[in-house]
Amino acid sequence: MNVLEVTSSSDAREFLEMAVRLYKEEPNWIRPLDEDIEGLFDPVKNKLLKRGAKCKRWLLLNDEGETIGRVAAFTNPKWKEKQPTGGMGFFECIENKTAAFKLFDTARAWLQQQGMEAMDGPVNFGERDKWWGLLVEGFTPPNYNMPWNYPYYKDFFEEYGFQVYFKQFTYMRQVLGVDFDPKFYKRAAITLEDPDYSYRYLKGKEMYKKFPEYFTAVYNQAWARHMGKSMTIKEAEIMLKKLKPVVDERLIYFGFYKGEPISFFISIPELNQIFQHVNGKLDLLGKAKFLYYKMFKPPIKMLGLVFGVVPAHQGKGVESAMVKNFSDMTYNKSFPYETIEMNWIGDFSPKMMRVCEQLNAKIYKTHHTYRYLFDREKPFERHRIFE
C-alpha cells in the first residue's frame, strides 16, 4: 500500500470520487455536495487557512494503484485544550484494518510534526456543526452536512486506540400525534400567561432587517461561551444570506421579553431530502433539480439547528413556552413537515438532553467524537460537562 498526498486538482477529484465508489451500493448514503467538501480545503473560502490553521489530505492506494482509502488532518489555533490537539477527518476506507491503521498513522505522524499531542476524529476542518463524529447507531440517511459511514469504522477507531471524548445525539419526534411531558406544560404556562413575554416568527421584511440583530443578541449571551466565540451582526447577515434559498420563515422562532429578544429556536427544511437528487453537484442541472424538488416535492422533515435562551431568562419556562407556542402553530393544514430532528446534542450538555426528553423526542442517531492521546501513558479525560 502507498500513501499519496493530495497536491493536484486530479488528486482532489479522486478524494471525492473514492467515497462515491465506496458507497455506490449503499442506499442510505447521500453524496455530499462537492463544493461543501472542497470549500473546506480552499484558502479563499476557508478563512481558517488565513489565520494559522494547517491541513493535509492523503489517498491510500493498493499495490494495483487503486484508491482504497482517504484521510485529512488539520490544526486549528482556535482549539483550546489541555494539550495541543489536532483533528483528523474525512476518513473513508475499505473494510481492511491494515489500510485503516495506515491512514491513522499518517494523520498522527503529520500532527506530531506540527507539535500536537493528541488528535480528535473524525472531525471537521471548521465548526462543530458540520462533518463531526462517527456514526455508531441509527444508520439511516444523513442530515445535510452530517457524516454517514459504514458500521465497521467503529471497530477501526477503537481497536487503534481512540477513546470516546463525547457522544452526539440526534433526537427525533413526530410533529403531530406526540404529546409533551406533563411537566413541560406546567413550565410553559409560567411565561405564556405573562403578557411581558411573547413568541413568534419573523415575517417578510422583518426577517431580513431584524434577524441579525435579534440572533446575535441571544447567541452572544446564550451560546458564545460554549462555542468559543461571539458572533457579529455582519456574520449573522452572511449566515442568513446563505440560508436564504432554503429559509422557511415559520421555522425561525424567537421569544421576546418586553419587546427584547431573549430566545430562539432555529430550524430549516432538511436539505438532504432535496440534495439526494443532485449527485453532489450544484451545476446548472443540479440547480434545476434543486428548484424542482423544492417546489414540487419539498422536504417533510425539519432539522433543528440551534436553540438558546439568554441566562437571565433560563429556568423560567421560556424554553417550554417557546416550543409550546411553536407547536400550536404547526397544527395547520399548510404546515408540510411530519418530523423534526434536533441535531448535534452533545452528552456534555445534560440540560439540552433534558429539554429534548421533555419534548418526548427519542434518540434517533448517535455519533462518537474520539480522542487519541499520543502519549499512551497519559490519563484520558472526557469532555467536561456543561450545566
C-alpha positions in Angstrom: 0.0 0.0 0.0 1.1 3.5 -0.8 0.1 6.8 0.7 -0.2 9.7 -1.7 -0.5 13.3 -0.6 -3.3 15.3 -2.3 -1.4 18.0 -4.2 -3.2 18.4 -7.6 -6.7 19.0 -8.8 -6.9 15.4 -10.1 -5.9 14.2 -6.6 -8.6 16.4 -5.1 -11.2 14.9 -7.5 -10.1 11.4 -6.5 -10.5 12.4 -2.9 -14.2 13.0 -3.7 -14.8 10.1 -6.1 -13.2 7.5 -3.9 -16.1 7.9 -1.4 -18.7 7.7 -4.3 -17.3 4.3 -5.4 -17.1 3.0 -1.8 -20.8 3.7 -1.2 -22.2 3.0 -4.6 -24.3 0.1 -3.4 -25.3 1.7 -0.1 -28.9 3.2 -0.3 -28.6 5.1 3.0 -25.6 7.2 1.9 -26.3 10.6 0.4 -23.4 12.1 -1.6 -22.4 15.4 0.0 -22.1 18.4 -2.3 -18.7 18.5 -3.8 -18.4 22.3 -3.2 -19.1 21.8 0.5 -16.1 19.4 0.9 -13.7 21.3 -1.4 -14.6 24.6 0.1 -13.1 23.5 3.4 -9.7 23.0 1.8 -9.8 26.2 -0.2 -7.8 29.0 1.4 -10.1 31.6 -0.3 -13.3 30.1 1.1 -12.0 28.8 4.5 -10.7 31.7 6.4 -9.1 29.4 9.0 -6.3 28.9 6.5 -5.5 32.6 6.7 -5.5 32.5 10.5 -2.8 30.0 11.1 -4.6 26.7 10.6 -2.9 24.0 8.5 -4.2 20.9 6.7 -3.1 18.0 4.6 -5.0 15.3 2.7 -3.9 11.9 1.6 -5.1 9.0 -0.5 -4.2 5.4 0.2 -3.5 3.2 -2.9 -3.2 -0.6 -3.1 -0.5 -2.4 -5.0 -2.6 -2.1 -8.2 -2.8 1.6 -7.9 -6.5 1.7 -6.9 -7.6 4.1 -4.2 -8.8 2.2 -1.1 -8.9 5.0 1.5 -8.5 8.6 2.3 -8.0 10.9 5.3 -7.3 14.5 6.2 -5.5 16.1 9.2 -5.6 19.6 10.4 -4.6 22.0 13.1 -6.8 24.8 14.3 -5.3 27.6 16.5 -8.8 28.3 17.9 -8.9 25.0 19.7 -8.0 25.4 23.4 -7.2 22.1 25.1 -5.1 20.9 28.0 -2.7 19.6 25.4 -2.2 20.8 21.8 -4.8 18.8 19.9 -5.3 18.4 16.1 -8.0 16.9 14.1 -8.4 14.1 11.6 -11.4 13.6 9.4 -13.0 12.8 6.1 -11.8 9.3 6.7 -13.0 6.6 4.3 -11.7 3.1 3.9 -12.4 -0.3 2.6 -13.0 -3.0 5.2 -9.4 -3.6 5.9 -7.9 -2.9 9.3 -4.3 -2.6 8.0 -5.4 0.0 5.5 -7.3 1.9 8.1 -4.4 1.9 10.6 -2.0 3.2 7.9 -4.3 6.2 7.3 -4.5 6.8 11.1 -0.7 6.5 11.3 -0.3 9.1 8.5 -2.5 11.6 10.2 -0.9 11.1 13.6 2.7 11.4 12.2 1.9 14.7 10.5 0.1 16.1 13.5 3.1 15.2 15.7 5.3 17.1 13.3 3.0 20.1 13.9 3.6 19.9 17.7 0.3 18.2 18.5 -0.1 15.8 21.4 -3.5 14.4 20.6 -5.9 14.1 17.7 -9.7 14.1 17.7 -11.6 12.4 15.0 -13.4 12.1 12.8 -14.0 15.8 12.9 -14.3 18.8 10.6 -11.8 21.3 9.5 -14.1 24.1 10.7 -17.0 24.4 13.0 -18.5 21.6 15.0 -21.9 21.8 13.3 -20.6 20.0 10.1 -19.0 16.7 9.4 -18.4 15.9 13.0 -18.3 12.5 14.7 -18.5 8.8 13.7 -22.0 7.4 13.2 -22.4 4.4 15.5 -26.1 4.0 15.9 -29.1 4.9 13.6 -27.7 4.1 10.2 -30.5 6.0 8.4 -29.8 8.6 5.7 -27.7 11.5 7.0 -28.9 15.0 7.5 -27.3 17.8 5.5 -23.6 18.3 6.4 -23.7 15.3 8.8 -21.5 12.2 8.2 -22.6 8.7 7.3 -20.2 5.8 7.5 -20.2 2.0 7.5 -20.6 0.3 10.9 -17.2 -1.3 10.7 -15.5 2.0 11.1 -16.2 1.9 14.8 -14.0 -1.2 15.2 -11.2 0.6 13.3 -11.2 3.6 15.6 -11.5 1.7 18.9 -9.0 -1.1 18.1 -6.5 1.6 17.0 -6.8 3.1 20.5 -9.2 6.1 20.0 -11.4 6.7 23.1 -14.8 8.3 23.2 -14.3 12.0 24.0 -18.0 12.8 23.8 -21.2 11.5 22.2 -23.5 13.5 19.9 -27.2 12.6 19.9 -29.8 13.3 17.2 -33.3 13.4 18.7 -36.4 12.9 16.6 -40.1 13.4 17.2 -43.3 13.5 15.1 -44.7 16.9 14.6 -48.2 15.7 15.3 -49.6 12.9 17.5 -46.9 13.1 20.1 -47.7 14.8 23.4 -45.2 16.6 25.7 -44.2 15.6 29.2 -46.8 16.9 31.8 -44.0 19.0 33.5 -43.4 20.7 30.2 -46.9 22.2 30.1 -46.6 23.4 33.7 -43.3 25.2 32.9 -44.7 26.6 29.7 -47.6 28.2 31.5 -45.3 30.4 33.6 -44.5 32.7 30.8 -47.4 32.0 28.4 -49.6 33.7 31.0 -47.3 36.6 31.4 -48.1 39.5 29.0 -44.4 40.6 29.1 -43.4 37.5 27.2 -44.2 36.8 23.5 -43.2 34.2 20.9 -43.4 34.4 17.2 -41.5 34.0 13.9 -40.3 37.0 11.8 -42.5 37.7 8.8 -41.4 39.1 5.4 -39.1 42.1 5.5 -38.7 41.9 9.3 -36.8 38.7 8.8 -34.0 40.3 6.8 -34.0 43.6 8.7 -34.1 42.3 12.2 -32.9 38.7 12.3 -29.1 39.5 12.5 -29.7 41.9 15.4 -32.1 39.5 17.3 -30.0 36.4 16.7 -26.7 37.9 17.8 -28.3 39.4 20.9 -29.3 36.0 22.1 -26.4 34.0 20.7 -23.8 36.1 22.3 -25.3 35.6 25.7 -26.6 32.0 25.4 -24.0 30.2 23.2 -20.8 32.1 22.9 -19.1 30.6 26.0 -19.9 27.1 24.6 -18.8 27.7 21.0 -15.7 29.7 22.0 -16.5 32.9 20.2 -19.2 35.6 19.9 -20.9 36.5 16.6 -21.1 39.9 14.9 -24.2 41.2 13.2 -22.2 41.1 9.9 -21.5 37.4 10.4 -25.2 36.8 11.2 -26.1 38.6 7.9 -23.8 36.3 6.0 -25.3 33.3 7.7 -28.8 34.4 6.8 -27.8 35.1 3.2 -26.5 31.5 2.9 -29.7 30.2 4.3 -32.0 32.4 2.2 -32.6 29.9 -0.7 -34.0 27.4 1.8 -35.4 29.5 4.6 -39.0 28.8 5.7 -39.6 31.8 8.0 -42.0 29.8 10.1 -39.1 27.7 11.3 -37.1 30.6 12.8 -38.8 31.3 16.1 -38.0 34.0 18.7 -39.0 34.7 22.2 -39.2 38.3 23.5 -39.5 39.9 26.9 -40.9 43.4 26.8 -40.0 43.5 23.1 -36.4 42.5 23.5 -35.2 39.1 22.1 -34.4 36.5 24.8 -34.5 33.2 23.0 -34.6 31.5 19.6 -35.3 28.2 18.0 -33.7 27.9 14.6 -34.7 25.1 12.1 -34.6 24.6 8.4 -36.1 22.1 6.0 -33.9 19.0 5.9 -31.9 19.7 2.7 -30.6 16.2 2.1 -34.2 15.3 1.1 -33.5 17.5 -1.9 -29.7 17.1 -2.3 -30.0 13.4 -2.6 -31.2 14.0 -6.1 -28.4 16.2 -7.4 -25.5 13.7 -7.1 -23.2 16.1 -5.3 -23.2 18.8 -7.9 -24.9 22.2 -7.9 -24.1 22.9 -11.6 -26.9 24.1 -13.9 -28.6 20.7 -13.9 -28.2 20.3 -10.2 -29.7 23.8 -9.5 -32.6 22.9 -11.8 -33.2 19.7 -9.9 -33.0 21.6 -6.6 -35.6 24.1 -7.6 -37.9 21.3 -8.9 -37.8 19.3 -5.7 -38.0 22.3 -3.5 -41.2 23.4 -5.3 -43.0 20.2 -6.1 -41.5 17.6 -3.7 -40.4 19.7 -0.7 -38.8 18.2 2.5 -41.2 16.7 5.0 -38.6 16.8 7.8 -37.4 19.8 9.8 -33.8 20.0 11.1 -33.3 21.8 14.4 -30.0 23.8 14.2 -29.7 25.7 17.4 -31.8 26.5 20.5 -30.9 29.2 23.0 -32.2 31.3 25.9 -30.2 34.2 27.5 -29.0 33.4 31.0 -31.3 35.9 32.7 -34.4 34.1 31.5 -33.2 30.5 31.9 -35.2 28.4 34.4 -38.3 30.5 33.9 -40.1 28.2 31.5 -39.1 30.2 28.4 -37.8 27.1 26.6 -41.1 25.2 27.1 -43.3 28.2 26.3 -41.5 28.9 23.0 -41.8 25.3 21.9 -45.4 25.1 23.0 -46.2 28.2 21.1 -44.4 26.9 18.0 -46.1 23.6 18.3 -49.5 25.2 18.3 -48.6 27.0 15.1 -47.8 23.6 13.4 -51.4 22.5 13.8 -52.2 23.9 10.4 -53.0 22.2 7.1 -50.5 24.3 5.3 -47.6 23.1 7.5 -45.9 20.4 5.5 -43.4 18.9 8.0 -44.1 15.5 9.6 -41.0 15.1 11.8 -38.3 17.2 13.4 -34.8 16.1 14.3 -32.8 18.0 16.9 -29.3 17.6 15.6 -26.0 17.6 17.5 -26.9 17.4 21.2 -23.6 16.6 23.0 -23.7 14.3 26.0 -21.7 17.1 27.8 -25.0 19.2 27.7 -27.4 17.4 30.0 -29.7 20.5 30.1 -30.3 20.3 26.4 -30.8 16.5 26.6 -33.5 17.1 29.2 -35.2 19.6 27.0 -35.4 17.0 24.2 -36.6 14.3 26.6 -39.4 16.6 27.9 -40.5 17.1 24.3 -40.8 13.3 24.2 -38.2 13.2 21.4 -36.2 10.0 21.2 -32.6 9.4 20.4 -32.6 8.5 16.7 -28.8 8.6 15.9 -25.6 8.6 17.8 -22.2 9.8 16.7 -18.9 9.5 18.6 -16.2 12.0 18.7 -13.0 10.2 19.6 -9.7 11.4 21.0 -6.3 9.7 20.7 -3.5 10.7 23.1 -0.1 10.3 21.5 1.4 9.7 25.0 -0.3 6.4 25.7 0.6 6.6 29.4 -1.2 9.9 29.9 -4.6 9.7 31.6 -7.6 10.2 29.4 -10.3 12.7 30.2 -13.7 13.1 28.6 -15.2 16.4 27.6 -16.2 18.5 30.6 -19.9 18.7 31.4 -21.8 21.9 30.9 -24.5 22.7 33.4 
